[in-house]
Amino acid sequence: MDLPEICARLGLVPDGASKQERARALAVARAPVPPGLRAIHPTWIEHGLAGLPERARAAVAAGGGAPIDVWLARWATAQLPSMIVEPELAARVVKHRAWLLVDGIPTAPLAALVAWLAGLGQGTDELARARAGARVIAPRLTALAARQLAVRLPRPVGLVVHRELVAHRGSDPGGTIPP
């Protein structure tokens, strides 16, 4: 079994995926750390490094290196999504002004993401507004975009937002983020 077939069986590429989609999935699968790792909030990276040897921190910072460093980097960042904008989501965003920030989830400033979620919600405090905002956008986000949004936020807030996104999508085909 070759790597493209493995990626298809793991659900990393849909059946009938284009050559570009397969190439993107292979690049992500081969990378020692998820593409766009710097866009992920540091609290998520620190959580992944907890309990690992100090060499793992250096391996993540360097993006791999020797085979053991690649293994350590992958272990530390296994629960983190790649921060690549999905073409399907980008096409949906163009249709409505309110979704402009969705395209920028991997790169938007943290304050802009929190303000955007809070603006969508009508709660009494920032966390309640972020939860309400997550409920509003949940049906329109893919599993990857939901995970990307969660890891852009500080981990405690991201976990709450991700739970809301999953609960209001009805399912989480992309897997859940470990506690």
CORVENNOR-V388646 format. One record per residue. PHI is phi in whole degrees, 0 to 359 (* if undefined). Layout:
<<PHI> <PHI>>
//
This chain:
<<*> <266> <300> <301> <291> <298> <300> <295> <293> <280> <82> <284> <226> <287> <301> <74> <295> <288> <300> <294> <295> <294> <296> <297> <297> <294> <297> <294> <295> <274> <290> <295> <229> <300> <303> <80> <307> <295> <281> <279> <299> <304> <295> <287> <292> <300> <298> <294> <276> <302> <85> <267> <296> <304> <299> <296> <299> <294> <295> <293> <298> <275> <74> <111> <131> <295> <308> <294> <291> <298> <299> <297> <297> <294> <297> <291> <246> <301> <274> <264> <279> <290> <255> <263> <288> <283> <303> <298> <290> <300> <294> <293> <296> <300> <286> <219> <300> <295> <260> <303> <287> <303> <299> <263> <309> <294> <235> <293> <297> <306> <300> <294> <295> <296> <296> <297> <297> <296> <293> <285> <265> <230> <274> <268> <224> <300> <292> <296> <293> <296> <297> <295> <297> <297> <296> <293> <270> <309> <295> <260> <260> <282> <300> <295> <297> <296> <293> <298> <298> <298> <281> <282> <267> <306> <309> <299> <290> <299> <296> <295> <297> <296> <300> <294> <299> <293> <297> <262> <270> <97> <200> <226> <297> <274> <92> <263> <274> <298> <294>>
//
